[in-house]
Amino acid sequence: MGVSRVLRHSAWICWKDLLEFSRSKLKMVMLVLMPLFMMMMVGFIFPTGDSISQQPIALANLDLAVNGTSLGDGFVAQLEAVNDQTGMMDLSDATDFDDIKSQIQDGTVMGGIIVPQTFTSDILAGRQGNITIMTDQSNPQMSAMIQSVLTEVVEQLGLMMAEQNLNETYGISLEQAPAVLMPYNVELTGVVPGDPNYFEFVAPGIMAMVVMMSLMTGLPHAISYEKDMGTLDGMLAAPTSRWAIILGKVMAQSTMGLVQGFVILLLSVLLFGVTIQGSILLVVFLIVLTVFSFVGLGILITSFADKEETATMVMMTLMFPMMFLSGVFFPIQQMPSFMQSVANFLPLTYAADALRKVMVLGAGIQSIFTDVVVLAAFGSILLAIAVPMFKRAMSR
């Protein structure tokens, strides 16, 4: 059978699958809604920065005045003034440590601030005044964020007090005081202009993940379903080569995977403010390469899964580890070293990394060369293994 005939038959099979898919209006709607829901869910659930907003915090001012002077009251007044401007906390009064502990246990507040009894006396004696920050340890992520933000606020209030003391004691102006107290200044800049947001981080990863899911779920379903229904036997009995069947199925599922990938790309730009810093043609190339790298895996699953249920179980077993270990939702650098080693063997890691470098950092092909080679090699090796296995499976 000639190449042109194989391609023509493949196109017919591809068209049959796409036509069958298009007849289900719900499937057509979900083709767009699933990426949209995933982007909205992930983008809005995860924190977008290092700030907090309207978090319930209890405040216990236990400071004892010295000669009618209470620096604790001054600290509380400054804290409330800053909070009025930023809206970080929903402050409430507490009596002591045990009261705040009880409120945290009851879930009434997320943390607490305690001004100790010796706050004024320590400062007047030339010692540092201690401020205790309590947090809810059952929520470690939020606890760490609250600790970081409140510690920075307390340090800034202390700096303001020190500047005022320098001005009153030594006549150093408030403009000069920061240079005396903090001679070094840090300026932050990124590789590309603008402030980053979580959507920019997660959009490339979700794009690669959805393409992977489409291939790994679509191919086993398309072939195993036809096995169960008996229609695959009809195609095998027809004057159509097995190459045409494989290629047609791959073309249909690849088309749907590409559509979902481009839907996410479009939604990211139009609805979530993601700016593509690099070449859009390179992004398209990477989406196509991601499809190629997972096609073989989808065929391989189908080759040894005799039932659709079996194919689905195998697919889920392989897909979920890749979803959470490939840096889609959070950087793999935050994982333990042995889990990072596992991530380096997953193709989704390289797909997400390459897309993120191009879309967020504006990288060129030379910066993602390793990712491209790994994805191409992974796809080629799997196809070389999967296609002969699939042909033998259909012969049985």
N, C-alpha and C positions, 0 to 999 in steps of 0.2 A: 504494500500500500504506500503510495507516494506521500511526500511531506505535505503537499498542498491539500490532499484529501484528508489527511489526519487533522490538519488545522481547520479545514471546513467542518468536519464532524465535531471537533472540539468546540467550535463556535456555536454549533447547533445545541450541544449539550449545555454549554454555558448559558445560552439564551433560554433554554428550557428551565434551568434552575432559577434564573433571574425572573422569568415570567411567573413561575410558581410562587416565588417570594413576593412579587409585586401584587399578586391577587389577594394577599392578606393585608388589608388596610392597617390593621393593628401593627403588623410587623413593619410596615413602612413608617408609621408614626414613631414606633419605638426605635427605629434606626437613627432618628434625630433626637428623640427625647432621652434615650439612655445616656449618650455623651453629655447632654445638657444637665441632666440630673446629677451625673457623677461630678461634673465640674462644679456645680453649685454646692453639692453636699461637701465635697472635699475642701473646696476653697473657703467656704464660710465656717466649717466646723473647726478647722485647724487655725491656730493663732497666726495673725499676719504681721506681728512685730513684737517688740519687747515692752509694750505698754499695756496697762490694765485700765479698765473703765468701769466705774460704778460698782466696784467690788466691796461687799460689806466688811468693814473693818471696825473692831472695837478698840476704843482708846481709854486707857486707865492712867490718869495723872495722879500719882501718889506723892509728888514732890512736896517737901516741907519747906516753908518759907524761912529765910534767914534774915532777921532784922527787918521783917516786912517785905523782903524781896523774894519773889518766886520766879526764877528763870524758867521753871517748868511751865508756868502759865504763858510766858512769852513764847516758848517753843510751840505750845499747842496753838496759840494765836497765829504764829507763822505757818504752821502745818495746815490749819483751816483755810488760811488765805491762799496758799498754793493749791489746795484741793478745790477751792471755789473756782479757780482759773482753769484747772485741768480736768476736773470731774473724775479723777482716778478712783476715789473711794466714796463709799456711803458710810460716813463715820457715825458711830454710836458710842454712848458712854458705857464704861464698865468700872467695877469697883476695884478689882485686883486680878492677880494671875489666875486664881481658881475660877473667877467669874468668866474670864475670857476662855479658859479651857472648857468650861461647861458649855459656853455658847458655840465653840467650835465643834464639840462632840454632838451638840443638838443640830448642827448644820445651819445655825442662825447667821454666823459670820465665817469668812474665809481666813481670818487672821486677826491679830491684835498688836497694838503698840502700847508699851508700858514705860512711863516715865517714873523712875524709882524715887524713893523718899530722899535719897542723898544727892539728887541731881544738882540742886543749887549749891549745896555746901561743897560738893566736889569741884565745881567750876570755880567758885570763889577761892578755893584753896589751891588753885592752879592745876587741878587734876581734870582729866577728861570726864565729861558727864555721860554716863551710860544710858543708851536707849535700847530696850529689849523689843525685838520683833518676833511675834509668835505666828506660826502658820499651820495649816491643816496638812499633816504629813500623809493622810490617806490619798491626797491628790498631789503627787510629787511634782508634776509639770507646773501646775498653777502655783504650788508652794514656792518653787524655785523662782518663778517670774515675780511673785509678790515680794519675796525676799530681795531680789535684785533691784526692783523699782523702788521699794521703800528705803532700802539702804542708800540708794543714790539720792533720794529726796532728803534723808536725814543728813547726809554728807554735805549737800548743797546748803541746807539751812545752817549747818555748822560753819561752812565757809562764809556765809553772809554775816554771821555773828563775829567771826574772826576779823573780817574786813572792817566792821563797825568798831571793834576794839582797837585796831591799828589806827583808825582815823581819830578816835577820841584820845588815845594814849600818846601816840607819836606824831600825830598831825599828818599822817600819810593819807592822801586823798583816796576816795573810794574807787577812782579810775586806776590808781597805781597799786592799790592793795592786792588785786588778783595776781599781778606779776611778782609781788613779794611772797605771797603764800604759795603760789603755784607757778614757778618759773618756766615750766614746760607746758606746752599746749599741743594737743593732738588734733589734726585735721583728717577727717575721714573722706575717702574718695573711692569710687568703684572703677571697674574697667570701662564701663559705658555710662553715659550720663543718666540721671534720673534715680529715683528711689525705688529699690526692689520691693516686690510684694510676693505673697505666697502663690498667687495665681501664676506668676511668671515661672516659679520653680516647678509647680505641679503640672502645668499644662503640657509640656513636652513629655513628661513621664506618663501621664494619662493617655496621651496620643499614642505612644508606643504600646501601652498596656491594652488599649481597646483594640488596636490592630492585632495584637497577639491573641486576645480573647476571641476575636472574630474568626481568625484562622483555626485556632485550636478547638473551638466549639463548632464552627460551621462545617469544616471538612468531615470530621467524624460523624456529625449528625447527617449531613447530606448523603454520605455513602452508606453508613450503617442503617439509616432509615430506609433507603431503597433496597438494602439487603433484606430487611425485615418485611417490607411490603412485597418483595418479589419482583419489583420492576428492574432491578439490576440484572436479573437473569435475562430479561427481555433485551436489554442493551447488549449483553454479552453474546446473545444469539444473533443479533443483527450484524450486518456486514460492517462493523465498526471495530477498529483496533482498540486494544486496551490502553494504548498511549493516548488515543483521542478521549477516552473516558476520563483518564486521570487528568489530562490537560484541561478538559472542559470543566470538570469539577473545581480544579484549582483556579481557573480563570473566573468562575462565578463567585467563589468565596473571596478571592483576592479583590474583586471589584467591590464587594460589600465592605471588606476591610478598609480599602482605600477611601470609600465614601465616608465611613465613620471617622477615619483619621482626618479627612479634610473638613468634616463637620466640626470636630473639636478645634481645629486650627482656626476656622472661621468664627466660631463662638468665642474663642479666646481673645481674638482681636476686637470683635464688635461689641461683646457684652462685658468682658472682664478686663479690658484695657491692657492686654498683653501686647507689647511692642516687639516685633521681630527685628532684631538688630542685624542679623546676617542675611544671607542670600535666600530668597524665597524658593529659588530653583533648587538650592542645596537642601532645603527642608523637604521639598517634594521628593527629591532623590532619596533622602533618608527614610521617608515613609514607605516608598516602593521597596527599598532595601530591607526594611523591617518585615514587610510582607513576605519577601523572598526567604528571609531567614527562618520564618516560622511555618512556611508551607510544608517543608519536609517533616516537621514534627507532627503536624496534623495528619499527614498521610501515614506516618509511622504508627500513630495511635490506631488508625483505622485498620491497618494491616493485620494486627494481632487481636483486635477486639471483635469478637463474633457477633455481639449484640450492641444496640445503641446504648443501653444502660451501662454496659461494661466500658464502652468508649467514653461515656460521660464521667464515670468514676475515675478512670485513668487520667482523663483530661484535667479534672478538678484537682487530683493529687499533684499533678505537675504544675498547674497554673497558679495555685495559691501561694506556694513558696516563692515563685518568681515575682508575684505582685508585691510581696512585703519585704523581699530581700534584695530588690534590684534598684533601690533608691528612687522609687516612684513617688512616695509620700514623704520621705525624709532622707537626708544624706546618708549614704552607707558609711561615711566616716564616723558617724555617731554610734555605729554598731561595734560590738566586741571584735577583736582582730580575727578570731576564727570564723565569725560570721561574714566578715569582709572577704575572707578567702573563698567562702562558699559563693558569695555574690559575684566574684570574678569569673566563675564558671557558668553564669547565667547570661544568655544572649540579651535578655531584656535590659540588663545593666548597661550594656554597650549602646543599645538603641536609645535609651533614655538619656545617657550621657552625651551622645553625639547630638541629639536634637536640642538638648539644653544648652550645649556650648554654642551652637549656631544661633538659636533663637534668642538666648539671653545675653550671651557674651559677644555675639557677632563674629564667631570664629570662622575660619576658612577651611578648605578641604585638608590642608596640611596639618591642622590642629586636631582633626578627627580621623586621621589616616588609620590609626590603630583600631578604632571602633569600626570603621568601614571594613577593614580586612577581616576582623573577627566575625562580624555579621555575615560577610560574604562566604567565609570559610565554613562557618557553622551551617549556613543554608545549603551550601554545596555538598558537604559531607552527609548531612541528613537526607538530602534528596538522593544521593548515590546509594544510600542504605535503604531508604523507604520505598523507592519506586520498584526495584526488583521484588521486594517483599510483598508489595501490594499486588503486583502482577501474579505472583505465585498464589496469594490468598484468593484472588478472583478465579484462578484456575481450579481451585478445589471445589 
